[in-house]
Amino acid sequence: MGITPTASSPNSCSEEWCRKGLGAEQLSPKISDTRITNLLFIQCGFVVDQYGGVTKAAVCALRNAIEFSSISGVIETIPGGKSKILIQVKLGVPPENKVVSENEETGNNHTDSEMGCQKQRSAASVYRPMKVDLTHVAEEFPHGKLLEVEVVGGGLSFSTGRIVQELGNKADIAVYVLASVSVGFDNGTRKENDDEILNQDATTTNTSLKTEDGF
């Protein structure tokens, strides 16, 4: 369980990090154009929660990605040190059982006949990811600035064949969540096509490399 931050404390931190005066600052994309221009490394993790706790699975997937890492050398590499570390999290979360129509998802109220086209129901449906409490996701990081967390459809949900009521089970569903954690910094420079790239994927700007150059 996290501690409510004060004006002088980080935006979000777990009880452990708050006791030590640590915690990542959450950046809002509405008031900041901060982005990862220099990507240092990416870590991936995955976890299955056999009792269907999607937020718990997301948090554990993040821990799986980062808990065996030491970033001491990275801190020395980043201009400004640990306070300038940028973190981008992407979660692959199973879809909800509810199937949402394409018109509901996009706000388009026209029927297929009005649009003069025929669509199969399966092609006009959108599966929304299960809801994750992103507050708990943010609490996992002791340093740096956390960019907007991206949650996309992915992972897996499946039947366990059992319901354990004393553990709060409401259905016999297990969930499998994947996480990627990108770490880097913003050098402050902007290229002409940066905004176009970020509109496609808000994680980082990118660089084309060749294996012959040692990459």
Residue pairs with C-beta under 8 A, 6 or more apart in sequence:
1 15
2 12
2 13
2 14
2 15
2 18
2 135
2 136
2 139
3 9
3 13
3 14
3 15
3 18
5 11
5 12
5 13
5 18
5 23
9 18
9 21
9 23
10 17
10 18
10 22
10 23
10 24
10 25
11 23
11 24
11 25
11 26
11 138
12 23
12 24
12 26
12 135
12 138
12 139
12 146
13 22
13 23
13 24
13 139
13 142
14 23
14 139
14 140
17 23
17 139
17 142
20 142
22 142
22 143
23 139
23 141
23 142
24 87
24 138
24 141
24 142
24 143
24 144
24 145
24 146
25 144
25 145
25 146
26 138
26 145
26 146
27 34
27 145
27 146
27 147
27 148
28 148
29 147
29 148
29 202
34 86
34 145
34 147
34 186
35 86
35 147
35 186
35 194
35 198
35 202
35 204
35 205
36 86
36 88
36 147
36 182
36 184
36 185
36 186
36 203
36 204
36 205
37 184
37 185
37 186
37 187
37 188
37 189
37 204
37 205
38 184
38 185
38 186
38 187
39 182
39 183
39 184
39 204
39 206
40 74
40 77
40 78
40 183
40 184
40 185
41 74
41 182
41 183
42 180
42 181
42 182
42 183
43 65
43 66
43 69
43 180
43 181
43 183
44 65
44 178
44 179
44 180
44 181
45 61
45 62
45 63
45 64
45 65
45 66
45 178
45 179
45 181
46 61
46 64
46 155
46 176
46 177
46 178
46 179
47 57
47 60
47 61
47 64
47 176
47 177
48 57
48 174
48 175
48 176
49 56
49 57
49 60
49 174
49 175
49 177
50 160
50 174
51 164
51 167
51 168
51 169
51 174
52 157
52 169
52 170
52 171
52 173
52 174
52 175
53 175
54 93
54 94
54 130
54 131
54 132
54 175
54 177
55 132
55 133
55 136
55 137
57 175
57 176
57 177
58 91
58 93
58 132
58 136
58 137
58 177
58 179
59 136
59 137
59 140
60 177
61 91
61 177
61 178
61 179
62 89
62 137
62 140
62 179
62 181
63 140
64 179
65 179
65 180
65 181
66 140
66 141
66 181
71 85
71 143
71 183
74 85
74 183
75 81
75 82
75 85
75 143
78 84
78 85
78 185
79 185
79 187
80 185
82 143
82 144
83 143
83 144
83 145
84 144
84 145
84 185
84 186
85 143
85 144
85 145
85 183
85 185
86 144
86 145
86 147
86 183
86 184
86 185
86 186
87 141
87 144
87 145
87 146
87 147
87 181
87 182
87 183
88 147
88 150
88 181
88 182
88 183
88 202
88 203
88 204
89 137
89 146
89 147
89 149
89 150
89 179
89 180
89 181
89 182
90 149
90 150
90 151
90 152
90 179
90 180
90 182
90 203
91 129
91 132
91 137
91 149
91 150
91 151
91 152
91 154
91 177
91 178
91 179
92 152
92 153
92 154
92 155
92 177
92 178
92 179
93 129
93 130
93 132
93 151
93 152
93 153
93 154
93 155
93 175
93 177
94 129
94 130
94 153
94 154
94 155
94 156
94 157
94 175
94 176
94 177
95 127
95 128
95 129
95 130
95 153
95 157
96 127
96 128
96 129
96 130
96 131
98 128
99 125
99 126
99 127
100 125
100 126
100 127
100 128
101 124
101 125
101 126
102 108
102 119
102 124
102 125
102 126
103 109
103 110
103 124
105 126
105 128
112 118
112 119
112 124
127 153
128 153
129 151
129 152
129 153
129 154
130 157
130 175
132 151
134 149
134 151
137 149
138 146
138 149
144 183
147 202
148 202
150 202
150 203
154 178
155 175
155 176
155 177
155 178
156 175
156 176
157 173
157 174
157 175
157 176
158 173
158 174
158 176
159 172
159 173
159 174
160 172
160 173
160 174
161 172
162 172
163 169
163 170
163 171
163 172
182 203
182 204
184 204
191 205
194 205
197 205
197 206
198 205
209 215
